[in-house]
């Protein structure tokens, strides 16, 4: 389990130039916001100038407060950026340390999750004109990864669509955010690329498939797109031999605008012509012809993370996996895709997915655990097709 710094009360979309502080309520909790950080944790704030061209103006982090669960609802005043000008946009950064590194979530970190993850607000527009305060509904997190040879460090950003409804069931439907499984699986893929994982026969098979000269990948339940983005970077920028292949990342139609926006924001980091592509895929729809049309020689790898939170969706998910396998083996009979699953248990009933998968010829084997801060780890499973599903 990981802990995330976030905003229980977010900053406004617009603020006055009066010099008055901006009120926020920081929070440190798990991805579902159901378990709160129990230790005392200093939180530091800084401001990052947001402009159409990349900006390196980031103010020095200053201590904002000491987080305690006993005062989790307390509003904290944040001084605005010094010498802010009319018409400027600034992001508020909250982190657990005083360095620039503390403001970036390093996916290479062997101790991933030892500190709560930092957060950036959406841009705040500072204006001399008065305006009704409107709370933000999006946040950003910055992620870092380093190539195997350590010569190239990459930072990319993921926007999350958040909700501040206290009804958790409703909130999950509204949110398009980062979950533990996505971070854990992304970290494992980076370690796999760097040769930092236990090299079993199955792990070697996965690595050889993902980082071959051509690898076609389809992701189910993409959410914000972090896993596909990491794969795109690994297959392109970080001296990987991959020169062709496609990454199709799928989710419901309502998720596509943010998904594609996150993909596009890292456009310069992918191999030319090999950027992930967001495509709508509803597991309840039996026709997958549109989603697989670009896979002329079948699918090499199917990737999934945090697809188990709703057991009622399992029949539809299994049906989709079956159709994808059938498609791939019909194009190339000997080409059944590998299936990579990032999973964190929330309910033991979720593990019925493994039994359902085996009934259609998929057997999953656990290859890694990403422990995080404490509690339930993120598990990485690899599924292989055992029998001819036809």
BATOR-90780 format. One record per residue: x, y, z of N, C-alpha, C in turn. Coordinates in steps of 0.05 Angstrom, whole numbers, always signed. Each point is the difference from the previous one (the first is absolute). Layout:
N
PT    n.x    n.y    n.z   ca.x   ca.y   ca.z    c.x    c.y    c.z
PT      X      Y      Z      X      Y      Z      X      Y      Z
...
This chain:
390
PT    n.x    n.y    n.z   ca.x   ca.y   ca.z    c.x    c.y    c.z
PT    +17    -24     +0    -17    +24     +0    +18    +25     +0
PT     -9    +20    -15    +14    +25     -2    -17    +22    +13
PT    +14    +21     +9    -14    +23    +10     +4    +24    -19
PT    -21    +15     -3     +0    +23    -19     -7    +26    +14
PT    +15    +20     -5     -8    +27     +9    -20    +10    -21
PT    -22    +10    +10    -21    +10    -18    -14    +24    +14
PT    -21     +9    -12    -15    +23    +11    -28    -10     +8
PT     -5     +1    +26    -28     -4     +9    -16    +25     -8
PT    +11    +23     +5    -10    +25    -10    +20    +10    -21
PT     -7     +0    -25    +19     +9    -21     +1    +30     -2
PT    +21    +10    -13     +1    +29     -4    -21     +8    -22
PT     -5    +26     -2    -19     +9    -21    +13     +1    -27
PT    -17     +1    -20    +10     +3    -28    +11    +28     -5
PT     -9    +20    +16     +8    +28     -4     +4    +13    +27
PT    +20    +17     +3     +6    +14    +25     +5    +29     -6
PT     -5    +17    +20     +4    +29     -4    +29     +8     +5
PT     +8    +23     -9    +27    +10     +4     +3    +16    +26
PT    -19     -4    +18     +0    +15    +25    +21     -8    +19
PT    +13    -22     -5    +20    -10    +19    -11    -18    +22
PT    -26     -4     +0    -12    -17    +20     +8    -29     -5
PT     +3    -15    +22     +8    -28     -3    -22    -17    -13
PT     +8    -21    -12    -18    -19    -12     -5    -23    +20
PT    -25     -6     +5     -6    -21    +20     -2    -27    -13
PT    +14    -19    +12     -1    -28     -9     -1    -18    +25
PT     -9    -24     -4     +1    -20    +21    +15    -24    -11
PT    +25     -3     +7    +16    -23     -9    -10    -26    +12
PT     +5    -22    -14     -8    -26    +10    +22    -20     -7
PT     +5    -19    +17    +18    -22     -6    -15    -26     +5
PT     -6    -15    -21    -16    -24     +2     +7    -19    -22
PT    -12    -24     +1     +4    -20    -21    -15     +8    -25
PT     +1    -17    -20    -11     +8    -26    -31     +3     +1
PT    -13    -16    +17    -29     +2     +3     -8    +22    +20
PT    +19    +12    +14     -5    +19    +21    -17    -12    +23
PT     +5    -25     +5    -14    -14    +22    +19     -5    +24
PT    +26     +2     -4    +19     -4    +21    +19    +24     +0
PT     +3    +12    +23    +16    +24     +2    +28     -5    +13
PT    +18    +16     -9    +28     -2    +10     +0     +6    +30
PT    +11    -19    +16     -3     +3    +29    +23    +14    +13
PT    +23     +2    -14    +23    +14    +11     -1    +30     -4
PT    +16    +15    +14     +3    +28     -4    +18     +4    -25
PT     -9    +17    -18    +15     +4    -25     +0    +30     -7
PT    +24    +11     -2     +3    +28     -9     -8     +2    -30
PT    -16    +20     -7     -7     +5    -27    +11    +27     -8
PT    +14     +1    -23    +12    +25    -10    -15     +9    -25
PT     -1    +26     -4    -13    +10    -24    +20    +17    -16
PT     -5     +0    -26    +14    +19    -18    -19     +6    -23
PT     +9    +19    -16    -17     +9    -23    +16     -5    -26
PT    -14     -9    -20    +12     -5    -27    -15    +17    -20
PT    +14    +17    -14    -12    +17    -20     -9    -17    -24
PT    -25     +3     -8    -11    -15    -22     -2    +19    -24
PT    +12     -8    -23     -1    +17    -24     -2    -18    -25
PT     -8    +12    -22     -2    -16    -25    +26    -14     -8
PT    +23    +13     +6    +26    -12     -5    +11    -12    +27
PT    +15    -21     -1    +10    -12    +25    +15    +20    +17
PT     -7     +0    +26    +12    +19    +18    +15    -15    +22
PT    +22    +12     +9    +15    -12    +22     -2    +16    +25
PT    -19    +19     +1     -4    +17    +23    -15    -16    +22
PT    +14     -9    +20    -12    -14    +22    +12    +12    +26
PT    -17    +10    +17     +9    +13    +25    +12    -21    +19
PT    +16     +9    +18    +12    -17    +20    -21    -11    +19
PT     +0    -27     +5    -20    -11    +18     +2    +11    +28
PT    -23     +6    +12     -1    +11    +27    -20    -17    +16
PT     +6     -4    +25    -18    -17    +16    -28    +14     +2
PT    -20    -16     -6    -28    +10     +2    -13     -9    +26
PT     +3    -25     +7    -13    -11    +24    +12    -27     +7
PT     -7    -10    +23     +6    -28     +7    -26    -15     +0
PT     -2    -19    -18    -24    -16     -2     -4    -18    +24
PT    -24     +0    +11     -8    -18    +21    -29     -8     -7
PT     -5    -26     +3    -27     -9     -6    -21    +13    +18
PT     +8     +9    +24    -18    +12    +18     -9    +28     -9
PT    +15    +12    -18     -8    +27    -10     -3     -1    -30
PT     -9    -22    -11     -1     -4    -29    -19    +19    -14
PT    -19    +11    +14    -20    +18    -13     +7    +30     +3
PT    +23     +5    +11     +8    +28     +5     +8    +14    -26
PT    -11    +24     -4     +7    +17    -23    +27    +13     +6
PT    +17     +0    -21    +27    +11     +3     +3    +23    -20
PT     +7    +24     +9     +5    +22    -19    +27     -2    -13
PT     +0     +3    -27    +25     -1    -15     +6    +27    -12
PT    +22    +12     +7     +7    +26    -13     +2     -2    -30
PT    -10    +19    -15     +2     -1    -29    +29     +4     -9
PT     +5     -6    -25    +28     +5    -10     +8    +29     +3
PT    +25     +4     +8    +10    +27     +3     +2    +14    -27
PT     -9    +24     -1     +1    +17    -24    -16    -12    -24
PT    -21    -15     +7    -17    -11    -21    -12    +23    -16
PT     -3     -4    -26    -11    +21    -18    -28     -7    -10
PT    -14    +21     -7    -27     -4    -11     +2    -17    -25
PT    -17    -20     -1     -2    -17    -24    +18    -25     +1
PT    +16     -3    +21    +17    -23     +2    -14    -24    +11
PT     +9    -24     -7    -10    -25    +10    +22    -14    +17
PT     -7     -9    +23    +19    -14    +17    -12    -25    +11
PT    +16    -21     +2     -8    -25    +13    +11     -1    +28
PT    -16     -9    +19     +9     -5    +27    +10    -28     +3
PT    +25     -3    +10    +12    -26     +4     +1     -6    +30
PT     -9    -24     +8     +3    -10    +27    +17    -25     +0
PT    +20     +0    +17    +19    -23     +0     +8     -6    +29
PT    +14    -22     +3     +9     -8    +27    +29     +7     +6
PT    +13    +15    -19    +28     +8     +4     +6    +27    -12
PT    +25     +8     +2     +7    +28     -7    +16     +1    -26
PT     +3    -22    -15    +15     +1    -25    -18     -4    -23
PT    +10     +6    -24    -15     -5    -25     -6    -29     -3
PT    +18    -18     +8     -4    -28     -2    -24     -9    +16
PT     -6    +13    +22    -22     -7    +17    -27     +7    -14
PT     +1    +16    -21    -24     +8    -14     -7    -18    -23
PT    +17    -20     -5     -3    -19    -22     -1    -28    +11
PT    -20    -16     -9     -2    -27     +9    +18    -18    -17
PT    +22     -9    +12    +20    -16    -15     -9    -29     -2
PT     -7     -9    -24     -9    -27     -4    +23    -20     +0
PT    +25    +10     -1    +23    -18     +3     +7     -6    +29
PT    -12    +14    +18     +8     -2    +28     -5    -28    +11
PT    +21    -13    +10     -3    -26    +12    -17     +0    +25
PT     -2    +24    +12    -16     +3    +24    -25    +16     -6
PT    -12     -6    -23    -23    +15     -9    -22     +0    +21
PT     -9    +24     +7    -21     +3    +19     +9     +5    +29
PT    +25     +3     +4    +10     +4    +28     -9    +28    +10
PT     -5    +18    -19    -10    +27     +6    -27     +4    -15
PT    -18    +15    +12    -25     +6    -15     +6    +14    -26
PT    -15     -7    -21     +5    +11    -26     -8    +29     -3
PT    +15    +16    -13     -6    +29     -3    -23     +5    -20
PT    -10    +24     +1    -22     +8    -17     +3    +29    -10
PT    -11     +5    -23     -2    +28    -11    -29     +6     -5
PT     -7    +24     +5    -27     +9     -6     -3     +5    -30
PT    -24     +3     -9     -5    +11    -27    +10    +29     +0
PT     +6    +12    -23     +8    +28     +1    -21    +19    +12
PT    +10    +18    +17    -17    +21    +12     +5    +26    -15
PT    -22    +12     -9     +2    +25    -15     -1    +23    +20
PT    +21    +17     +0     +0    +23    +17     -8    +25    -16
PT    -20    +13    +10    -12    +22    -15     -7    +23    +18
PT     +2    +25    -11     -8    +24    +15    -31     +2     +1
PT    -13    -15    -17    -30     +1     +0    -11    -20    +20
PT    -20     +7    +14    -13    -18    +19    -16    -21    -15
PT     -1    -23    +12    -15    -23    -12     -9    -18    +22
PT    -23    -13     -6    -10    -20    +19    +19    -23     +3
PT     +6     -8    +24    +18    -22     +4    -12    -27     -9
PT    +15    -14    -16     -8    -26    -10    +22    -20     +7
PT     -7    -21    +14    +20    -19     +8    +10    -17    -23
PT    +25     -7     +0    +11    -16    -21     -9    -29     +2
PT     -1    -14    -22     -8    -28     -1    +21    -17    -13
PT    +24    +10     -4    +22    -15    -12    +26     +5    +16
PT    +17    -20     +0    +27     +3    +11    +20    -12    -20
PT    +25     +4     +6    +21    -11    -17    +22    -12    +18
PT    +12    -21    -10    +23    -12    +14    +22     -3    -21
PT    +25     +6     +9    +23     -3    -18    +15    -26     +7
PT     +7    -15    -21    +13    -25     +3    +28     +0    -13
PT    +19    -13    +12    +27     -1    -11     +8    -29     -5
PT    +15     -4    -21    +13    -26     -4    +26     +4    -14
PT    +19    -18     +5    +27     +2    -11     +6    -24    -17
PT    +14     +6    -23     +8    -22    -18    +20    -18    +14
PT     +2    -24    -11    +18    -20    +11    +28    +10     +3
PT     +9    +15    -20    +28    +10     +0     +4    +25    +16
PT    -23    +10    +13     +1    +23    +17     +8    +26    -14
PT     +0     +0    -26     +8    +24    -15    -24    +18     -5
PT    -23    -11     +3    -24    +16     -7    -22     -3    +21
PT     -7    +22    +12    -21     +1    +19    -25    +14    -12
PT    -23    -13     +3    -24    +10    -12    -20     +8    +22
PT    -13    +23     -3    -23     +7    +17    -24     +4    -17
PT    -22    -13     +7    -25     +4    -14    -22     +5    +20
PT    -22    +12    -10    -22     +8    +17    -25    -15     -6
PT    -16     -6    +21    -26    -13     -3    -21    +18    +14
PT    -20     +8    -15    -23    +14    +11    -20    -20    +10
PT    -12     +5    +23    -21    -17    +11    -25    +17     +3
PT    -23    -12     -7    -26    +12     +4    -10     -9    +27
PT     -2    +18    +19     -7     -8    +27    -29     +8     +6
PT    -10    -11    +22    -27     +7    +10     +2     +4    +30
PT    -15    +18    +10     +1     +6    +28    -27     -6    +14
PT    -15    -18    -13    -25    -11    +12     +8    -19    +22
PT    -13     +2    +23     +8    -18    +22    -12    -27     -3
PT    -19     -4    -19    -11    -27     -5    +21    -16    -16
PT    +13    -19    +13    +22    -14    -12     -9    -16    -25
PT    -24    -12     +1    -10    -16    -23     -3    +19    -24
PT    -12    +23     +5     -3    +19    -22    +27    +11     -9
PT    +17     +5    +19    +26    +12     -7    +16    -18    -19
PT     +0    -26     +5    +15    -18    -17    -10     +2    -29
PT    -25     +5     -4    -11     +2    -27     +9    +26    -14
PT     +3    +21    +16     +7    +25    -11    +30     +4     -4
PT    +16    -13    +16    +28     +5     -1    +14    -15    -23
PT    +19    +14    -12    +18    -13    -19    +28     +8    +10
PT    +10    -18    +18    +24     +8    +15    +20    -24     +0
PT    +22     +6    +13    +21    -21     +3     -8    -18    +23
PT     +3    -26     -5     -4    -20    +21    +26    -15     +5
PT     +2    -12    +24    +25    -14     +7    +10    -20    -21
PT    -19    -15    -11     +8    -21    -19    +14    +12    -25
PT     -9    +23     -9    +13    +13    -23    +28     +8     +6
PT     +4    +12    +24    +27     +8     +8    +18    -24     +4
PT    -10    -20    +14    +16    -24     +6     +8    -15    -26
PT    -19     -3    -19     +6    -13    -25    +19    +16    -17
PT     -3    +26     +0    +18    +17    -15    +29     -2    +11
PT     +2     +0    +26    +26     -3    +13    +13    -27     -8
PT    -16    -21     +1    +11    -26     -7     +9     -1    -29
PT    -15    +12    -18     +8     +0    -28    +27    +14     -4
PT     +4    +22    +15    +26    +14     -2    +22    -18    +11
PT     -5    -13    +22    +20    -19    +11     +5    -23    -19
PT    -21     -9    -13     +3    -22    -20    +18    +10    -23
PT     -5    +23    -10    +16    +11    -22    +29     +4     +9
PT     +5     +7    +25    +27     +5    +10    +14    -25    +10
PT    -13    -23     -1    +12    -25    +10     +2     -1    +30
PT    -19    +13    +14     +2     +1    +29    -20    -19    +14
PT    -12    -19    -15    -19    -18    +11    +11    -29     -2
PT    -11    -17    +17     +8    -28     -1     -5    -12    -27
PT    +21    -13    -12     -1     -8    -28     -9    -29     -2
PT    -26     -5     +4    -11    -27     -4     -6     -3    -30
PT     -6    -25     -7     -6     -6    -28    -24    +17    -10
PT    -21     +3    +17    -24    +14     -8     +6    +30     -2
PT    +16    +11    +19     +7    +28     -1    +16     +6    -25
PT    +19    -18     -7    +16     +4    -24    -18     +0    -25
PT    -20    -17     +0    -19     -1    -22    -15    +26     -3
PT     -8    +12    +22    -14    +26     +0    +19    +21    -11
PT    +24     +1    +11    +19    +21     -9     +7     -3    -29
PT     +4    -24    -10     +6     -4    -28    -23     +9    -18
PT    -24     -4    +10    -24     +8    -16     -3    +30     +0
PT     +1    +13    +23     -5    +28     +2    +21    +17    -14
PT    +25     -9     +2    +22    +17    -11    +13    -13    -24
PT    -16    -15    -15    +10    -11    -25     +0    +21    -22
PT    +10     -7    -23     +1    +20    -22    -28     +9     -9
PT    -20    -17     +6    -27     +8     -6    -18    -13    +21
PT    -16    +17    +13    -18    -10    +21    -26    +16     -2
PT    -22    -15     -3    -27    +12     -1    -13     -5    +27
PT     -8    +22    +13    -11     -1    +27    -28    +11     +0
PT    -18    -12    +14    -27    +11     +5     -4     +1    +30
PT     -9    +23    +10     -5     +4    +28    -30     +2     +5
PT    -10    -14    +21    -28     +2     +8     -2    +17    +25
PT    -20    +17     +2     -5    +16    +24    +22    +19     +5
PT     +7    +17    -20    +24    +17     +1     -2    +22    +21
PT    -23    +11     +6     -3    +22    +19    +15    +25    -10
PT    +20     +9    +15    +15    +23     -7    +21     -5    -21
PT     +7    -26     -5    +19     -7    -21    +28     -4    +10
PT     +5     +0    +26    +28     -1     +9    +15    -25     -9
PT    -12    -23     +0    +14    -24     -8     +8     +1    -30
PT    -19     +8    -17     +6     +2    -29    +21    +21     -5
PT     -1    +22    +15    +20    +21     -4    +28    -10     +8
PT     +2    -14    +22    +26    -11     +8    +10    -20    -20
PT    -18    -17    -10     +8    -19    -21    +10    +15    -25
PT    -15    +20     -8     +8    +16    -24    +27    +12     +3
PT     +6    +11    +25    +26    +12     +5    +22    -22     -1
PT     -5    -22    +14    +20    -21     +0     +6    -12    -27
PT    -21     -2    -16     +4    -11    -27    +12    +20    -20
PT     +1    +25     +8    +10    +20    -19    +24    +15     +9
PT     -3    +16    +21    +21    +19     +7    +24    -13    +13
PT     -4    -21    +15    +21    -10    +17    +17    -21    -13
PT     +9     +7    -24    +19    -18    -15     -9    -28     -3
PT    -27     -4     -1    -11    -26     -6     +3     -6    -29
PT     +3    -26     -7     +2     -7    -29    -27     +1    -15
PT    -22     +5    +14    -26     +0    -13     -1    +22    -21
PT     -6     -7    -24     -2    +20    -22    -28     -1    -13
PT    -17    -20     +8    -26     -1    -11    -18    -13    +20
PT    -26     -3     -7    -19    -11    +19    -18    +22     +9
PT    -22     -8    +12    -21    +19     +9     -7     -4    +29
PT     -8    +21    +13    -12     -1    +26    -27    +12     -1
PT    -21    -17     +1    -27     +9     +1    -10     -2    +29
PT     -8    +23    +11     -9     +1    +28    -29     +7     +1
PT    -16    -16    +14    -29     +2     -3    -14     +5    +27
PT    -22    +13     -2    -18     +5    +23    -27     +8    -11
PT    -18     +7    +17    -27     +8     -8     +2    +27    -15
PT    -19     +6    -17     +1    +25    -16     +4    +25    +17
PT    -13     +1    +24     +2    +24    +17    +28     +5    +10
PT    +17    -21     +0    +27     +3    +11    +20     +9    -21
PT     -8     +0    -26    +20     +4    -21    +11    +28     -1
PT    -16    +22     +4    +13    +27     -2    +24     +3    +19
PT     -3     -7    +25    +22     +3    +19    +22    -19     -7
PT     -7    -25     -7    +20    -20     -7    +17     +9    -23
PT    -12    +10    -21    +15     +8    -23    +16    +26     +5
PT    -11    +17    +17    +15    +24     +8    +25     -7    +15
PT     -1    -19    +18    +24     -8    +15    +20    -13    -19
PT     -9    -16    -19    +18    -12    -19    +14    +22    -17
PT    -16    +19     -9    +11    +21    -18    +20    +18    +14
PT     -3     +4    +27    +18    +17    +14    +28    -10     +2
PT     +3    -27     -5    +27    -12     +0     +9     -8    -28
PT    -12    +13    -20     +5     -7    -28    +30     -1     -7
PT    +16    +18    +10    +28     +1     -7    +16    -23    +11
PT    -12    -16    +18    +15    -21    +14     -2    -27    -14
PT    -18     -2    -19     -4    -26    -13    +17     -3    -25
PT     +4    -24     -9    +12     -5    -26    -17    +12    -21
PT    +11    +13    -20    -17    +13    -21    -19    -20    -12
PT    -25     +7     -1    -21    -17    -11    -10    -22    +18
PT    +10     -1    +25     -7    -22    +18    -13     +9    +26
PT    -13    +23     -1    -14    +10    +23    -24    -18     +6
PT     -6     -5    +25    -25    -14     +7    -24    +14    -12
PT    -21    -15     -5    -24    +12    -12    -24     -9    +17
PT    -16    +19    +10    -23     -5    +15    -24     -8    -18
PT    -13    -22     +7    -23    -10    -15    -22     -9    +19
PT    -25     +5     -7    -22     -8    +17     -5    -30     -2
PT     -3    -12    +23     -7    -29     +1    -17     -5    +24
PT    -25     -8     -5    -19     -7    +21     +0    -31     +2
PT     +7    -11    +23     +1    -29     +3    -26    -14     -6
PT    -22    +14     +3    -26    -12     -5     -7     -1    -30
PT    +16    +13    -16     -5     -1    -29    +15    -23    -13
PT    -14    -18    -13    +13    -23    -12    +18     +5    -24
PT     -5    +23    -14    +16     +6    -24    +25    +15     +7
PT    +23    -13     -5    +26    +13     +6    +15     +6    -26
PT    -13     -1    -22    +14     +2    -26    +14    +27     -3
PT    -13    +22    +10    +13    +26     -3    +25     +2    +17
PT     -1    -11    +24    +23     +2    +18    +24    -16     -9
PT     -4    -22    -14    +22    -18     -8     +7     +3    -29
PT    -13    +19    -14     +4     +3    -29    +29     +5     -8
PT    +15    +14    +17    +28     +7     -6    +20    -22     +6
PT     -9    -22    +13    +18    -21     +7     +0    -21    -23
PT    +15     +5    -20     -1    -17    -24    +11    -28     +6
PT    +18     -3    +19    +11    -26     +6     -6    -10    +28
PT    -22    +11    +11     -8     -9    +26    +11    +17    +23
PT     -7     -7    +24     +8    +15    +24    +21    -15    +15
PT    +22    +13     +6    +22    -13    +15     -5     +0    +30
PT    -10    +22    +11     -3     +3    +29    -25    +16     +6
PT    -16    -10    +19    -23    +14    +11     +8     +9    +28
PT     -5    +25     +6     +8    +12    +26    -25    +10    +14
PT     -1     -5    +26    -23     +9    +17    +10     +8    +27
PT    -12    +20    +12     +6     +7    +28    -26    +11    +13
PT     -5     -8    +24    -23     +9    +15    -26     -5    -15
PT     -3    -24    -11    -25     -6    -14    -18    -19    +16
PT     +7     -4    +26    -14    -20    +16    -18    +12    +22
PT     -2    +27     +1    -14    +12    +22    -30     -5     +0
PT    -11     -8    -23    -29     -5     -3     -3    -29    -10
PT     -6    -18    +19     -3    -28     -8    -23     -5    -19
PT    -19    +18     +0    -23     -3    -19     +9     +2    -29
PT    +23    +13     -4     +9     +4    -28    +17    -24    -10
PT     +5    -20    +18    +18    -21     -8     -9    -16    -25
PT    -26     -8     -2     -8    -14    -24     +5    +16    -25
PT     -4    +26     +0     +5    +17    -23    +30     +1     -6
PT    +16     +2    +21    +29     +1     -3    +11    -26    -12
PT    -10    -22    +11     +9    -27    -10     -9     -3    -29
PT    -24     +9     -6     -9     -2    -27    +17    +16    -19
PT     +9    +24     +8    +17    +16    -16    +27    -13     -4
PT    +12    -11    +21    +25    -14     -2     -2    -24    -20
PT    -22    -14     +2     -4    -23    -17     -1     +9    -30
PT    -15    +21     -5     -2    +10    -28    +27    +10    -10
PT    +16    +13    +17    +26     +9     -8    +19    -23     -7
PT     -1    -21    +17    +16    -24     -5     -9    -13    -26
PT    -26     -3     -4    -10    -12    -24     +8    +15    -25
PT     -1    +27     +2     +9    +16    -23    +30     -5     -6
PT    +16     +2    +21    +29     -2     -4     +8    -27    -12
PT    -12    -22    +11     +7    -27    -10    -12     -5    -28
PT    -21    +14     -7    -12     -3    -27    +18    +13    -21
PT    +13    +22     +8    +19    +13    -18    +26    -15     -3
PT    +11     -8    +23    +24    -16     +1     -4    -22    +20
PT     -6    -25    -10     -8    -22    +18    +17     -5    +24
PT    +26     +4     -3    +18     -6    +22     +5    +24    +18
PT    -15    +22     -4     +5    +25    +14    -21     +7    +20
PT     +0    -14    +22    -18     +7    +23    +14    +21    +16
PT    -13    +22     +7    +13    +22    +14     +7     -7    +29
PT    +21    +11    +10     +5     +0    +28    -18    +21    +13
PT     -7     -4    +25    -18    +19    +14    +14     +8    +26
PT     +4    +26     +3    +13    +11    +24    -21    +15    +17
PT     -2     -7    +25    -20    +11    +18    +13    +13    +25
PT     -6    +25     +4     +7    +13    +25    -24     +0    +19
PT     +3    -11    +24    -23     -5    +17     +7     +7    +29
PT    -19    +12    +14     +1     +4    +29    -27     -9    +12
PT     +2    -18    +18    -25    -12    +11    -15    +20    +18
PT    -25     +4     -6    -18    +15    +17    -21    -17    +13
PT     -6    -23    -14    -20    -19    +10     +9    -27    -10
PT     +0    -21    +17     +9    -26     -8    -17    -11    -23
PT    -25     +9     -2    -17    -10    -22    +12     +7    -28
PT    +17    +21     -1    +12     +7    -25    +17    -22    -12
PT    +10    -18    +17    +17    -21    -10    -15    -22    -15
PT    -26     +2     -2    -15    -18    -17     +6     +4    -29
PT    +12    +24     -7     +7     +5    -27    +20    -20    -11
PT    +18    -10    +17    +20    -19     -8    -13    -27     -8
PT    -21     -8    +15    -14    -24     -6    -16     +3    -26
PT    -12    +23     -4    -15     +5    -24    +19     +0    -25
PT    +24    +11     +4    +19     +1    -22     +9    -28     -8
PT     +4    -17    +20    +10    -26     -6    -21    -16    -16
PT    -25     +6     +3    -21    -14    -15     +1     +7    -30
PT    +13    +22     -7     +3     +6    -29    +29     -5     -9
PT    +15    -14    +17    +27     -8     -9    +22    +19     +8
PT     -5    +18    +20    +21    +19     +9     +9     -8    +28
PT    +25     -5     +4    +10     -5    +27    +19    +22     +8
PT     -6    +13    +22    +16    +22    +11    +21    -10    +20
PT    +24    +12     -2    +21     -6    +19    +11    +26    +11
PT     +2     +2    +27    +11    +24    +12    +30     +2     -4
PT     +9    +23    -10    +29     +4     -5    +13    +21    +18
PT    -16    +16    +13    +12    +21    +17    -20    +12    +19
PT    +10    +13    +21    -16    +16    +18    +14    +27     +4
PT    -15    +21     -1    +10    +27     +5    -11     +8    +27
PT    +16     +1    +22    -11     +3    +27    -12    +27     +6
PT    +11    +22    -11    -10    +27     +7     +7     +8    +29
PT    -17    +16    +12     +6    +10    +27     -6    -20    +21
PT    -23    -13     -2     -8    -20    +19    -25    -14    -10
PT    -10    -19    +14    -25    -13     -7     +2    -16    -25
PT    -22     -1    -15     -3    -18    -23    +19     +8    -22
PT    +16    -18    -10    +18     +7    -23    -14     -1    -26
PT    +13    +12    -20     -9     -4    -28    +13    -25    -10
PT    -17    -18    -11    +10    -25    -11     +1     +2    -31
PT    +21    -12    -11     +2     -1    -29     -3    -30     -9
PT    -20     -5    -17     -5    -27    -10     +3     -1    -30
PT     +9    -23    -10     +2     -4    -28    -17    -24     -8
PT    -18     +4    -19    -17    -21    -10     +9    -11    -26
PT     +0    -27     -2     +6    -13    -25    -23    -17     -9
PT     -4     -2    -26    -23    -16    -10    +10    -29     -2
PT    -15    -17    +15     +9    -28     +3    -10    -18    -22
PT    -24     +6    -10    -12    -19    -20    -10    +16    -23
PT     -7    -14    -21    -11    +12    -24    -29     +7     +7
PT     -5    +26     +3    -27     +9     +9    -21     -3    -22
PT     +9     -8    -24    -19     -4    -21    -13    -27     +3
